[in-house]
Amino acid sequence: MSQGKTGSLTAALSRRLAAAVLPGDAPLAGPALSAAARFVCETAAQRDVGPGAGAPAIAIETVPGPVGERLMRIAVVGDDMPFIVDSLAAVIAAEGLAIDRLLHPVIPVERGAHGLLTALPRGAGGTRESFVYIETTRADARSRVRLRAALEAALADVRAAVTDWPKLRSALAGDA
């Protein structure tokens, strides 16, 4: 992806992340917003999509936080499905971490060859994907590896549940 294309995607994602801040939460603006958007955009840059694919892109990194502290940020970009936020929050809590910020815009995307992100169209164009940005307390390297594996497993479970739901409803309707 070219530098100009990355810049325009990051700017578009900045606007979407800023709009996803819930009422009552501290705003995300300036350099912090730019850094978050860049991180999520890098995570979203390529992911396998199409029939039989759909694995989420996940990134975890530790960065400087306020007042000399360090924080951990997590980006998850995947197919839009129910239960994503609750499942991610449960995994993070199970690791003993507290979520300080969570943003979850669902954004139409266009992807080219090999799942490369090409555009974030306005309106109803493209395929809707779930973009999750989380800030939490810092965890050591082993904990981050464990957290990533747990996030991947939870999202696989979400996909299985969402995929199985129509069959389950059909079976229940048949039994009724």
Backbone hydrogen bonds, N-H to C=O, Kabsch-Sander energy under -0.5 kcal/mol:
donor,donor_aa,acceptor,acceptor_aa,energy
6,T,2,S,-2.9
7,G,3,Q,-2.3
8,S,4,G,-2.2
9,L,5,K,-2.3
10,T,6,T,-2.6
11,A,7,G,-2.3
12,A,8,S,-2.2
13,L,9,L,-2.6
14,S,10,T,-2.3
15,R,11,A,-1.7
16,R,12,A,-1.6
17,L,13,L,-2.8
18,A,14,S,-2.6
19,A,15,R,-1.8
20,A,16,R,-0.8
20,A,17,L,-0.8
21,V,18,A,-1.0
25,D,22,L,-2.2
29,A,27,P,-0.6
32,A,29,A,-0.9
33,L,29,A,-1.0
34,S,30,G,-2.3
35,A,31,P,-2.6
36,A,32,A,-2.2
37,A,33,L,-2.7
38,R,34,S,-2.4
39,F,35,A,-2.3
40,V,36,A,-2.5
41,C,37,A,-2.7
42,E,38,R,-2.5
43,T,39,F,-1.8
44,A,40,V,-2.4
45,A,41,C,-1.0
46,Q,43,T,-0.5
47,R,115,G,-1.3
53,A,50,G,-2.3
54,G,48,D,-1.2
57,A,77,V,-3.0
58,I,56,P,-0.5
59,A,75,A,-2.3
61,E,73,R,-2.3
63,V,71,L,-2.9
65,G,69,E,-4.2
68,G,65,G,-0.7
69,E,66,P,-2.0
71,L,63,V,-2.9
72,M,136,T,-2.7
73,R,61,E,-3.1
74,I,134,I,-2.7
75,A,59,A,-2.6
76,V,132,V,-2.3
77,V,57,A,-2.6
78,G,130,S,-2.1
79,D,54,G,-0.5
80,D,128,R,-1.1
81,M,79,D,-0.6
84,I,81,M,-0.9
87,S,83,F,-2.0
88,L,84,I,-2.7
89,A,85,V,-2.7
90,A,86,D,-2.2
91,V,87,S,-2.0
92,I,88,L,-2.4
93,A,89,A,-2.5
94,A,90,A,-2.3
95,E,91,V,-1.2
96,G,93,A,-2.0
97,L,92,I,-2.0
100,D,98,A,-0.5
100,D,135,E,-2.8
101,R,135,E,-1.7
103,L,133,Y,-2.8
107,I,105,P,-0.6
107,I,129,E,-2.6
109,V,127,T,-2.5
110,E,119,A,-2.3
112,G,116,L,-3.1
115,G,112,G,-1.5
116,L,113,A,-1.5
117,L,45,A,-3.0
118,T,110,E,-3.0
119,A,110,E,-1.6
125,G,122,R,-0.6
127,T,109,V,-2.6
129,E,107,I,-2.4
130,S,78,G,-3.1
131,F,105,P,-2.3
131,F,129,E,-0.5
132,V,76,V,-2.8
132,V,130,S,-0.6
133,Y,103,L,-2.6
134,I,74,I,-2.6
135,E,101,R,-2.5
136,T,72,M,-2.7
137,T,98,A,-1.0
138,R,70,R,-0.7
144,R,140,D,-2.2
145,V,141,A,-2.1
146,R,142,R,-2.3
147,L,143,S,-2.8
148,R,144,R,-2.6
149,A,145,V,-2.1
150,A,146,R,-2.3
151,L,147,L,-2.7
152,E,148,R,-2.6
153,A,149,A,-2.3
154,A,150,A,-2.5
155,L,151,L,-2.5
156,A,152,E,-1.9
157,D,153,A,-2.2
158,V,154,A,-2.3
159,R,155,L,-2.4
160,A,156,A,-2.3
161,A,157,D,-2.6
162,V,158,V,-2.8
163,T,159,R,-2.6
164,D,160,A,-2.3
165,W,161,A,-1.6
168,L,164,D,-2.4
169,R,165,W,-2.6
170,S,166,P,-2.2
171,A,167,K,-2.4
172,L,168,L,-2.6
173,A,169,R,-2.6
174,G,170,S,-2.2
175,D,171,A,-1.9
176,A,172,L,-1.8
